[in-house]
Amino acid sequence: MEEYVASDLNNIFLKRPYKTERISSYDRSGGNDDWILLQPGEEVCFAEIDGPAVVTHFWCTYGNKPLGDTSGVIGHEPFNLRKIVLKMFWDDETVPSVEVPLGDFFGNVDGYSKQFRSEPIQAACQDGMAGSCWFPMPFRQKARFLLKNECSNLLVFYFYVDYERVDSLPAESLYFHANWRRELLTEGKSEEGYASHSEWEFGNPTDKNTDGKNNYVILDTIGSGHYAGCLLNIVNCNKTSEWDWYGEGDDMIFIDGESWPPRLHGTGMEDYFSTAWSPTQSFEGLWNGANVSKADDNYKGNVSYYRFHIKDPVIFDSSIRVTIEHGHNNNRSDSYTSVAYWYQNEPHCPQEPLPDVKDRLPLDENALKWGRGIKPIELSGNIE
């Protein structure tokens, strides 16, 4: 019995001994209503697959209709991508391995919809509302994909879940996980006692972080596996007229309970995301980039970065804690949001639950004004 081998450009010419299958939202009557509808507050299992199998591609798009609307008009409730929750369960687990707002899962971590591209995740046209995920997702017994509508209007949802049915999986196969985190305002420090704003921003000889305990946490889990990357968004909350670079904090990844300094200690936020020199330009590579970079207003506004460890997974045997300073020595108080992607054995330890929908929306009116000027598409009628 052959064990599963993933497809890539190097072996695409080889005959594959598996069965390609799909679950989608096509109209079972033969008509053109190729979607499912979710009422406000409703949660549905939209795909359930018996294993062993490997999900090779997941695509979806979404929109809203006012309650009771029987027309074909579909629009978008503001910030619906933060109000729709995606969950994935593997085998017989009762705690989801994936629990992330739908838009964030596909790269829009700042509450706005924008095109985004990388190797494992994409948010394609129109306006970044066509999400694709190519992270392979193996499972042995069963996979369940769930969606919850926390919009105030009907949710219209189209999807494909493409997978390969296999005879067996390698014994060392790990399960895919993703988790959303947010710290509305990191606990920073006052500039009092520093000689200047610049000294507060970059540190003085006595301003040192020698434990990493107050860093922003991207991922904290127990088990065996490897970290596959993250998306990170920062809303700069400093309202002064000073030059206001937010990314001086170092990345610190603590593996298997190690103490400070960890074996993976970096030199700054932009360096971890493989950019440099306080970037003001956007860049989207296969595995890293600054998909939203703020050049004006002295770095105030929304910024988003991503780093995928596809060629260089971060391996852990018993635990991993992925962290980053919020400014040098955690001096800054900004709004941080992230999505972590990783593979590990099961059972996994439960992650922090998603906050209520009102606490997932953009920080405040100032945060909206500081954004990129991209406004959500609104329906007429009772869309709020």
C-alpha positions in Angstrom: 0.0 0.0 0.0 1.6 3.3 -1.2 1.9 6.1 1.3 0.7 9.6 0.2 3.1 11.9 -1.7 2.1 15.5 -2.2 2.1 17.0 -5.7 4.4 19.9 -6.7 6.0 21.2 -9.8 8.9 18.7 -9.6 6.6 15.6 -9.7 3.5 16.8 -11.5 4.4 14.5 -14.4 4.1 11.3 -12.3 0.9 9.3 -12.3 -0.9 9.7 -9.0 -2.6 6.6 -7.5 -5.3 8.6 -5.7 -8.9 9.7 -6.4 -9.6 13.4 -6.8 -12.9 14.5 -5.3 -14.8 17.7 -4.4 -17.5 19.1 -2.2 -18.9 22.4 -3.4 -22.0 24.7 -3.1 -23.3 24.0 -6.5 -27.1 24.0 -7.0 -28.3 20.4 -6.5 -31.4 21.1 -8.5 -29.4 21.9 -11.6 -30.2 25.6 -11.4 -27.8 28.5 -10.8 -28.3 29.2 -7.1 -24.8 27.9 -6.4 -24.5 29.0 -2.8 -25.6 28.2 0.7 -27.5 30.8 2.8 -26.9 31.3 6.5 -29.2 33.2 8.8 -27.7 35.7 11.3 -26.2 33.7 14.1 -26.5 30.4 12.2 -23.6 27.9 12.1 -23.5 25.1 9.5 -21.2 22.2 8.6 -20.7 22.9 4.9 -18.3 20.0 4.2 -17.9 16.6 5.9 -15.4 14.1 4.4 -14.5 10.6 5.5 -10.8 9.7 5.5 -8.2 9.0 5.0 -7.8 11.9 2.6 -5.9 15.2 2.1 -7.6 18.5 1.3 -5.5 20.0 -1.4 -7.4 23.3 -2.1 -10.1 25.3 -0.4 -11.7 28.2 -2.2 -14.6 30.4 -1.1 -16.3 33.8 -1.6 -19.1 35.5 0.3 -21.6 38.3 0.4 -24.7 39.5 2.2 -28.4 39.9 1.4 -30.9 41.8 3.6 -33.2 39.6 5.6 -36.3 38.7 3.5 -34.6 39.8 0.2 -35.6 37.5 -2.6 -33.8 39.4 -5.3 -30.5 38.4 -6.8 -28.7 41.4 -5.5 -25.7 40.5 -3.3 -23.5 43.1 -1.5 -21.3 43.3 1.5 -22.1 44.3 5.1 -19.3 46.5 6.4 -16.5 44.3 7.9 -18.3 41.1 7.2 -14.9 39.4 6.8 -14.4 39.8 10.5 -18.0 38.7 11.3 -17.8 35.3 9.6 -16.0 32.5 11.4 -14.3 29.5 9.8 -13.7 26.3 11.8 -12.1 23.0 10.9 -12.2 19.8 12.9 -10.1 16.7 12.2 -11.1 13.1 13.1 -13.2 12.9 16.3 -12.0 16.1 18.0 -14.5 18.4 19.7 -12.2 21.4 19.9 -11.5 23.0 16.5 -8.0 22.9 15.0 -8.9 26.0 13.0 -10.9 28.9 14.3 -10.3 32.1 12.4 -12.4 35.0 11.0 -12.8 34.1 7.4 -11.2 37.2 5.9 -8.2 37.0 8.2 -7.6 33.4 7.3 -7.0 34.4 3.6 -4.7 37.3 4.4 -6.9 40.3 5.2 -5.9 40.7 8.8 -6.7 44.4 9.1 -10.5 44.2 8.8 -10.5 45.5 5.2 -10.8 43.5 1.9 -7.8 43.7 -0.3 -6.1 41.4 -2.9 -3.3 39.4 -1.3 -1.1 36.7 -2.8 1.5 34.2 -1.4 2.2 30.6 -2.1 -0.2 29.0 0.5 -2.8 31.7 0.8 -4.5 34.1 -1.6 -7.2 36.7 -1.6 -8.0 37.2 -5.3 -10.3 39.5 -7.3 -12.8 40.9 -6.9 -11.4 43.2 -4.2 -9.7 40.3 -2.4 -13.0 38.5 -1.7 -12.1 35.2 -3.4 -10.0 33.3 -0.9 -7.9 30.2 -1.7 -5.8 28.1 0.6 -3.3 25.5 -0.6 -2.0 24.4 2.7 -2.4 20.6 2.6 -4.7 19.2 5.2 -4.4 15.5 5.9 -6.8 13.6 8.1 -7.2 9.9 8.9 -10.9 9.5 9.9 -13.0 12.6 9.1 -12.8 16.3 8.3 -15.5 18.8 9.1 -15.6 22.4 7.8 -18.0 24.8 9.7 -19.0 28.4 9.1 -20.7 30.7 11.5 -22.5 33.9 10.3 -22.2 36.7 12.9 -23.4 39.3 10.4 -26.7 41.1 11.0 -27.8 40.0 7.5 -28.1 36.9 5.5 -24.7 35.4 4.4 -24.3 34.1 0.9 -21.5 31.6 0.7 -19.9 29.8 -2.3 -17.2 27.2 -1.8 -15.0 24.4 -3.2 -13.2 21.8 -1.0 -11.0 19.8 -3.2 -9.3 16.7 -1.8 -7.5 13.4 -2.7 -8.8 10.2 -1.3 -5.9 7.9 -0.3 -5.4 4.4 1.0 -3.1 5.6 3.8 -1.1 8.5 5.2 2.5 8.4 6.4 2.6 7.6 10.1 4.3 10.9 10.8 1.6 13.0 9.1 0.6 16.0 11.2 -2.7 18.0 11.3 -3.2 21.5 10.1 -4.0 24.3 12.6 -4.7 28.0 12.5 -5.6 30.4 15.3 -6.5 34.1 15.5 -5.3 36.4 18.2 -5.7 40.1 19.0 -4.4 42.5 21.7 -6.5 45.6 21.4 -3.8 47.7 23.0 -0.5 46.2 24.0 0.8 47.3 27.4 3.6 49.8 26.6 5.5 52.4 28.6 5.2 56.1 29.0 7.9 58.3 27.4 8.5 59.9 30.8 12.0 59.3 32.0 13.4 59.0 28.4 15.5 61.9 27.1 13.6 62.0 23.8 11.0 60.3 21.7 13.8 58.7 19.7 15.3 57.2 22.8 11.9 55.8 23.8 11.5 54.4 20.3 15.0 52.8 20.0 16.1 52.3 23.6 18.8 53.6 25.8 21.7 51.6 27.5 19.5 50.5 30.4 16.4 49.7 28.3 16.7 45.9 27.8 14.4 42.9 27.4 16.0 39.9 28.9 13.0 37.5 29.3 10.4 38.1 26.5 7.6 37.7 29.0 5.6 40.8 27.9 6.0 40.2 24.1 3.0 39.9 21.9 2.1 36.2 21.5 1.4 34.9 18.0 1.3 31.2 18.9 1.5 29.3 22.1 0.9 25.5 21.9 1.9 22.2 23.4 2.6 19.1 21.3 5.0 18.0 18.5 5.1 19.6 15.1 6.3 22.6 13.2 5.3 26.3 12.9 4.4 27.2 9.3 4.1 31.0 9.6 1.9 33.9 10.4 0.1 37.1 9.3 0.5 40.2 11.5 -1.4 43.5 11.4 -0.5 46.5 13.5 -2.6 49.7 14.0 -0.3 52.4 15.1 -2.0 54.1 18.0 0.5 56.9 18.7 -1.2 60.2 18.0 1.7 62.5 18.3 3.4 64.3 15.4 6.7 62.5 15.9 8.3 60.1 13.5 6.6 57.0 14.7 8.2 53.7 13.6 6.3 50.7 15.1 8.6 47.8 14.2 11.6 48.0 16.4 10.6 44.9 18.4 12.6 41.7 18.1 11.0 38.3 17.3 11.6 35.6 19.8 10.5 32.0 19.3 10.8 29.8 22.4 10.9 26.1 21.6 10.3 23.2 24.0 10.2 25.3 27.1 13.6 26.9 26.7 14.5 30.0 28.6 15.7 33.4 27.3 17.5 33.9 25.0 15.7 31.4 22.7 17.6 29.7 20.0 15.5 31.7 17.5 16.0 35.3 18.5 15.7 37.9 15.8 16.7 41.5 15.3 13.5 43.4 14.5 10.0 43.0 13.2 10.7 44.0 9.6 13.7 41.6 9.7 11.6 38.6 10.8 9.3 39.3 7.8 12.4 39.4 5.6 12.0 43.1 4.7 14.3 45.9 5.9 14.9 49.5 6.8 11.5 50.5 8.2 9.8 49.8 4.9 7.4 52.2 3.3 6.8 50.1 0.2 4.5 47.1 -0.3 6.0 43.8 -1.3 4.3 40.4 -1.9 6.6 37.4 -2.3 5.8 33.7 -2.2 6.6 33.3 1.5 7.0 36.8 2.9 6.0 40.4 2.4 4.6 43.7 3.6 1.2 43.6 1.8 0.1 46.8 3.5 2.8 49.3 4.3 2.2 52.9 5.5 4.5 55.6 4.1 2.7 58.8 5.1 1.6 60.3 8.4 4.9 59.1 10.0 4.0 55.4 9.9 0.6 55.9 11.5 -2.2 53.7 10.2 -2.7 50.0 9.4 0.2 47.8 8.3 0.2 44.1 7.5 3.1 41.6 7.1 3.4 37.9 6.5 6.0 35.2 6.8 5.5 31.6 5.8 8.0 28.9 6.9 7.4 26.6 4.0 11.1 26.1 3.1 12.2 26.5 6.7 9.6 25.1 9.1 10.2 25.8 12.8 10.3 22.4 14.4 9.2 21.7 18.0 9.0 18.5 20.0 7.0 19.4 23.1 5.9 23.1 22.8 6.4 26.4 21.0 5.8 30.0 21.9 6.1 32.5 19.0 6.4 36.0 20.2 7.4 39.5 19.1 8.1 42.7 21.0 5.7 45.6 20.5 8.4 48.2 20.0 11.8 47.9 21.5 11.6 46.4 25.0 7.8 46.4 24.6 7.7 50.2 24.9 4.8 50.8 22.5 1.0 50.5 23.0 -0.5 49.6 19.6 -3.2 47.3 18.4 -1.9 43.8 17.3 -3.8 41.1 15.3 -2.4 37.9 14.0 -3.1 34.5 12.4 -0.7 31.6 13.1 -0.5 28.5 10.9 1.1 25.3 12.1 1.1 21.5 12.0 1.1 19.3 15.0 0.0 16.0 16.4 -3.3 15.5 18.1 -4.8 16.0 20.5 -3.9 19.7 20.5 -4.3 22.1 23.5 -7.2 24.5 23.1 -6.3 28.0 21.9 -7.7 31.2 23.2 -11.3 31.4 22.1 -12.4 34.1 19.6 -13.7 37.3 21.3 -17.2 38.5 20.7 -17.8 39.9 17.2 -17.9 43.5 18.5 -14.4 43.0 19.9 -13.1 41.7 16.5 -14.0 44.9 14.6 -11.5 47.7 13.9 -10.2 49.4 17.0 -12.1 52.7 16.9 -13.1 55.6 14.6 -9.5 56.8 14.5 -8.3 53.4 13.4 -10.7 53.6 10.5 -9.5 57.0 9.6 -5.9 55.9 9.7 -6.6 53.0 7.4 -5.8 52.8 3.7 -9.0 54.5 2.7 -10.5 51.2 1.4 -14.2 51.2 2.3 -16.4 48.2 2.5 -19.0 47.8 -0.3 -22.4 48.5 1.2 -25.8 47.3 0.2 -28.8 49.6 0.3 -31.5 48.7 2.7 -31.0 47.4 6.2 -27.3 46.5 5.9 -25.6 48.0 9.0 
